[in-house]
Amino acid sequence: MSGRATNGERAAMGSANRLKLGLFGANCASGRAVTRVPERWSGSWPDCLKLARMADEAGIEFMLPIGRWKGYGGDTDYQGATLETVTWACGLLAHTKRMTVFGTVHAPLIAPLIAAKQFVTADHIGEGRFGLNVVCGWNENEFDMFGASLRDHESRYEYAQEWLDAVKLAWSPAEDFDFDGRFIKLKGVRAKPKPFGGTRPVIMNAGASPTGQAFAIRNCDALFSNISDGISFDETARHVMNVRASARRAGRDIDVYTVGVVTCRPTAREAQSYYRHCIVDHADWRAVDNILAMRNVTPETRAPDEFQRLRNHQANGMGGLPLVGDPDMVAAQLARLADAGLTGIAVSFVNYLDELPYFCAEVLPRLARLGLRQGRAASKQAAP
């Protein structure tokens, strides 16, 4: 993204595609597949760098990392080895040309002025291609590692509001400002340079509760909604419509994204067989159960059928929408999500490097023929 982009162009990630695509969770060992198969994702820096270059060349709009500090145990210590997201983004931005790379940041764990400076640094490295995924609170045992308290649900969003206000003020033309909040108090603040090109990074949040969605609508360019398996496309369309209607009532516009897990093979039978091999037969069930227990989902708190449904869903990419089938089927599923009003989807694979080339070669042209994305040659020509 050369020159000076508008905030709207930043939010669009420099792309005119009707359905935007991203890669989710590649900074974590095992990615988002809670599986024991030996080919599961490494999460290593060399593999992340290869993946980013491949995705950038293919016209994938963004890469979105997971902010994880502690693994989930099990046979694989699922997501036990992870790369910190802002420094990860800096490295990838220095080696790519088009895509937006996000940092995923837990607001309570880092002082807002340090965070604002880190984000600006990344933004200058990428010449306006850094994005912020702000997290208001998550795993209590991770917060314990930092000596930080996980506030109650409402208070964590109140804190995040002050934190983000302070970050945005540091990005603004304001100089020598004070900030006097309930949680955050700053005096005589100077913050230079400002974000690249006179506009700010795109901001997203994945709040699911009414309070979380209200926070995203009030502050962010994009809301990430985790659409559960079993929810119909009509329900998805209603959800998107309701979010956008709420944003309009608040005098804002917001994009809506979701997350998915792709298993695409030449035939539906091959795809379904590999999905079962990884996500059922060789799932890391001890890690799955640890993840669920952190959410108070156990055999003691749920009926047997519901617990097993949630268990199966959790093994599938930490709850992402499964997109399983041959290229025609996967493209059709993605088209239905676009028709439901979604701006885009962040996907993961069991092994991103092994599986992305086939996805790009077979699914992307089908999406182009459906009018959802430009063809590869057109995308290259349109790129700065």
C-alpha positions in Angstrom: 0.0 0.0 0.0 2.1 2.9 -1.3 1.2 6.6 -1.0 -1.6 7.8 1.3 -4.6 5.5 1.8 -7.8 6.7 3.4 -9.2 5.0 6.5 -11.8 3.4 4.3 -9.1 1.9 2.0 -7.3 0.7 5.1 -10.4 -1.0 6.3 -10.9 -2.6 2.9 -7.3 -3.8 3.2 -6.5 -2.3 -0.2 -8.8 -4.8 -1.9 -12.0 -4.4 -4.0 -12.9 -8.1 -3.6 -16.4 -8.7 -2.4 -15.2 -11.6 -0.2 -12.0 -11.0 1.5 -9.8 -13.8 2.7 -7.3 -14.1 5.5 -5.2 -16.8 7.2 -5.9 -17.2 10.9 -3.6 -18.6 13.7 -0.4 -19.3 11.8 1.7 -17.9 14.6 0.8 -20.8 16.8 2.1 -24.4 16.9 -0.7 -26.6 15.5 -2.5 -23.5 14.2 -6.1 -24.0 15.0 -6.4 -27.8 14.5 -6.4 -29.6 17.8 -4.8 -32.7 16.3 -2.0 -35.1 16.9 -1.2 -35.8 13.2 2.5 -35.4 12.5 2.0 -33.0 9.6 0.2 -30.4 11.9 1.4 -26.9 11.6 4.8 -26.0 13.1 4.2 -22.3 13.7 7.9 -21.7 13.2 9.2 -18.4 11.9 10.6 -19.9 8.6 7.3 -21.5 7.9 5.3 -18.3 8.7 7.6 -16.3 6.4 7.1 -18.8 3.5 3.4 -18.8 4.1 3.1 -15.0 4.2 5.0 -14.6 0.9 2.9 -17.3 -0.7 -0.3 -15.7 0.5 0.8 -12.2 -0.5 1.6 -13.4 -4.0 -1.8 -15.1 -4.3 -3.7 -11.9 -3.3 -4.9 -13.1 0.2 -5.8 -9.9 2.0 -4.6 -10.4 5.6 -3.0 -12.6 8.2 -4.5 -12.7 11.7 -2.5 -14.2 14.6 -3.8 -15.5 17.9 -2.6 -13.9 21.1 -1.6 -16.9 23.1 0.8 -17.0 26.0 0.3 -20.5 27.4 -0.5 -23.9 25.8 -3.5 -26.0 26.5 -1.6 -29.2 27.4 -2.8 -32.5 26.1 -0.5 -34.8 24.1 0.7 -32.0 21.9 0.6 -29.1 24.4 -1.7 -27.5 21.9 -0.6 -23.9 21.0 2.2 -24.2 23.6 4.8 -22.6 21.3 3.6 -19.3 19.8 5.2 -16.2 18.3 4.4 -12.8 19.8 2.0 -11.1 17.5 3.3 -7.5 17.0 6.9 -8.5 16.4 5.6 -11.3 14.2 3.6 -8.8 12.2 6.7 -6.5 11.9 8.7 -9.3 10.4 6.0 -10.3 7.9 5.3 -6.7 6.9 8.9 -6.2 6.0 8.8 -9.2 3.6 5.4 -8.6 1.9 4.0 -6.0 -0.4 0.2 -6.0 -0.3 -1.4 -7.8 2.6 -2.5 -6.4 5.9 -0.9 -8.1 8.9 -2.6 -7.9 12.3 -1.2 -7.9 15.8 -3.5 -9.5 18.4 -3.1 -7.7 21.7 -4.6 -8.2 25.1 -5.3 -4.6 26.3 -4.8 -5.3 30.0 -1.3 -6.8 29.5 0.5 -3.9 27.9 0.6 -0.2 28.7 -1.3 1.9 26.1 1.6 4.2 25.2 4.0 1.3 24.7 1.4 -0.4 22.6 0.6 2.7 20.5 4.4 3.1 19.7 4.7 -0.5 18.8 1.7 -0.3 16.5 3.1 2.8 14.8 6.5 1.2 14.3 4.8 -1.8 12.6 2.7 0.5 10.5 5.7 2.3 9.2 7.5 -1.0 8.4 4.4 -2.1 6.4 3.7 1.4 5.0 0.2 1.4 6.2 -0.6 -2.3 6.3 -0.6 -3.0 10.0 -3.9 -3.9 11.7 -4.8 -4.1 15.4 -7.0 -6.9 16.8 -7.8 -5.8 20.3 -8.7 -8.4 22.9 -10.3 -7.2 26.1 -9.8 -10.4 28.2 -9.5 -14.1 27.9 -7.7 -16.9 29.8 -7.4 -16.3 33.5 -4.4 -18.6 33.9 -2.6 -16.5 31.2 -3.3 -13.3 33.1 -2.0 -15.0 36.3 1.4 -15.4 34.5 1.6 -11.6 34.2 0.4 -10.9 37.7 -2.7 -9.3 36.1 -6.3 -9.6 37.2 -9.0 -10.6 34.8 -11.7 -8.1 35.5 -15.4 -8.9 35.5 -17.0 -8.9 32.0 -18.3 -5.4 32.0 -15.3 -3.9 33.6 -12.9 -5.4 31.1 -14.6 -3.6 28.3 -14.6 -0.3 30.3 -10.9 -0.7 30.8 -10.4 -1.6 27.1 -12.4 1.5 26.1 -10.0 3.8 28.0 -7.0 1.8 26.7 -8.1 2.2 23.1 -9.0 5.9 23.6 -5.5 6.5 24.9 -3.9 4.6 21.9 -6.0 6.6 19.4 -5.1 9.8 21.1 -1.4 8.9 20.9 -2.0 8.3 17.1 -3.8 11.7 16.7 -2.1 15.1 16.0 -2.4 15.9 19.7 0.8 16.8 21.6 1.5 17.2 25.3 -1.8 15.8 26.2 -3.1 14.4 29.5 -5.5 11.5 29.9 -7.5 11.2 33.1 -9.6 8.0 33.1 -10.9 5.7 35.8 -8.2 3.1 35.0 -5.6 5.0 33.0 -4.0 8.3 34.0 -1.3 9.8 31.7 0.4 13.2 31.9 2.3 15.3 29.4 2.2 12.6 26.7 4.1 13.0 23.4 3.9 10.3 20.8 5.8 10.6 17.5 5.8 9.6 14.8 2.1 9.1 14.0 0.8 6.2 11.9 1.9 6.0 8.3 0.2 8.3 5.8 -1.9 10.3 8.1 -4.5 7.6 8.8 -4.8 5.0 11.5 -4.4 1.2 11.4 -7.6 -0.9 10.8 -9.0 -2.1 14.1 -11.0 -5.3 14.8 -12.5 -7.0 17.8 -14.2 -10.4 18.3 -16.6 -9.6 21.0 -19.5 -12.0 21.1 -21.6 -10.7 24.0 -23.9 -7.7 23.6 -21.3 -5.7 25.5 -18.5 -7.0 23.3 -20.4 -6.3 20.1 -21.3 -2.8 21.3 -17.6 -2.2 22.0 -16.7 -3.3 18.5 -19.4 -1.2 16.9 -18.3 1.9 18.9 -14.6 1.6 18.2 -13.7 -0.8 15.4 -13.7 -1.2 11.7 -14.5 -4.9 11.8 -16.2 -7.4 14.1 -15.1 -11.0 13.9 -18.0 -13.4 14.7 -17.3 -17.0 15.3 -20.2 -18.7 13.5 -20.8 -22.1 15.1 -21.2 -25.3 13.2 -24.9 -26.0 12.8 -26.0 -22.4 12.5 -27.8 -21.9 9.2 -26.9 -19.5 6.5 -30.2 -17.7 7.1 -29.3 -17.2 10.8 -25.8 -16.0 9.7 -27.5 -13.4 7.4 -29.7 -12.2 10.2 -26.7 -11.9 12.5 -24.8 -9.8 10.0 -27.9 -7.7 9.3 -28.5 -7.1 13.0 -24.8 -6.1 13.6 -24.9 -3.6 10.7 -28.2 -2.2 11.8 -26.9 -1.6 15.3 -23.8 0.1 13.8 -26.1 2.4 11.6 -28.1 3.4 14.7 -24.8 4.4 16.3 -23.9 6.4 13.2 -21.2 4.0 12.1 -20.5 1.3 9.5 -18.7 -1.9 10.4 -17.5 -4.9 8.4 -18.4 -8.4 9.7 -16.0 -11.3 9.3 -16.0 -14.9 10.5 -13.5 -17.8 10.9 -13.4 -21.1 9.1 -11.3 -24.3 8.8 -10.7 -25.5 5.3 -10.2 -29.1 4.2 -10.2 -29.1 0.4 -9.3 -32.1 -1.7 -10.0 -33.2 -5.3 -13.0 -35.1 -4.2 -15.5 -34.7 -1.4 -14.7 -38.2 -0.2 -11.0 -37.4 0.1 -11.7 -34.2 2.0 -14.2 -35.9 4.4 -11.8 -38.7 5.0 -8.8 -36.4 5.8 -11.1 -34.2 8.0 -12.1 -37.3 10.0 -8.5 -38.6 10.2 -7.3 -35.3 11.7 -10.2 -33.9 13.7 -11.8 -37.1 15.0 -9.5 -40.1 14.8 -6.4 -38.2 15.8 -7.7 -35.2 17.7 -5.8 -34.2 20.9 -8.8 -34.9 23.0 -7.0 -34.1 26.3 -6.3 -30.6 25.0 -9.9 -30.3 23.8 -11.2 -31.1 27.2 -8.8 -28.7 28.9 -10.0 -25.9 26.6 -13.6 -26.7 27.3 -13.0 -27.0 31.1 -11.7 -23.4 31.1 -15.1 -22.4 29.8 -16.8 -24.6 32.4 -18.0 -27.0 29.7 -17.6 -30.5 31.3 -19.6 -33.7 31.5 -20.9 -32.4 34.8 -22.2 -29.1 33.4 -23.6 -30.3 30.1 -26.0 -33.0 28.9 -24.1 -35.9 27.2 -25.2 -35.0 23.7 -24.5 -31.3 24.0 -21.0 -32.0 25.6 -20.1 -34.3 22.7 -21.3 -31.8 20.2 -19.2 -29.0 21.8 -16.2 -31.4 22.1 -16.3 -32.2 18.4 -16.8 -28.6 17.4 -13.8 -27.5 19.6 -11.5 -30.0 17.9 -12.3 -28.4 14.6 -10.2 -25.3 14.6 -11.1 -24.0 18.1 -14.7 -23.7 16.9 -14.4 -22.4 13.3 -16.9 -23.1 10.6 -15.8 -26.3 8.8 -15.5 -25.9 5.1 -14.9 -29.5 3.9 -15.2 -30.8 0.3 -13.9 -30.5 -3.2 -13.1 -27.1 -4.7 -16.6 -26.6 -6.0 -18.1 -27.4 -2.6 -15.7 -25.1 -0.7 -16.2 -22.3 -3.2 -20.0 -22.7 -2.9 -19.8 -22.5 0.9 -17.7 -19.4 0.7 -20.2 -17.9 -1.8 -23.1 -18.5 0.6 -21.2 -16.7 3.4 -20.7 -13.8 1.1 -24.4 -13.8 0.1 -25.2 -13.8 3.9 -23.5 -10.4 4.0 -20.1 -11.3 5.4 -17.2 -9.1 4.3 -14.7 -11.9 4.6 -13.4 -15.0 6.4 -10.2 -15.9 8.1 -9.4 -19.5 7.4 -6.9 -22.1 8.8 -5.6 -25.4 7.6 -4.1 -28.4 9.3 -0.9 -27.5 7.5 -1.1 -24.0 5.8 2.0 -24.4 3.6 0.9 -27.8 2.3 -2.7 -26.9 1.6 -2.8 -23.3 0.6 -1.4 -23.9 -2.9 -4.2 -26.2 -3.8 -6.8 -23.8 -2.3 -5.3 -20.9 -4.3 -5.1 -22.9 -7.5 -8.6 -24.4 -7.4 -10.9 -22.4 -5.1 -9.7 -18.8 -5.9 -10.5 -19.1 -9.6 -13.9 -20.4 -8.8 -14.5 -17.5 -6.5 -13.4 -15.2 -9.3 -15.9 -16.8 -11.7 -18.6 -16.3 -9.1 -17.8 -12.5 -9.1 -16.5 -12.6 -5.5 -12.9 -12.0 -6.2 -10.7 -10.6 -9.0 -8.7 -13.1 -11.0 -5.1 -13.4 -10.0 -3.8 -11.4 -13.1 -6.3 -8.6 -12.4 -5.3 -8.5 -8.7 -1.6 -8.2 -9.6 -2.3 -5.5 -12.1 -4.4 -3.5 -9.5 -1.7 -3.9 -6.8 0.5 -0.8 -6.2 
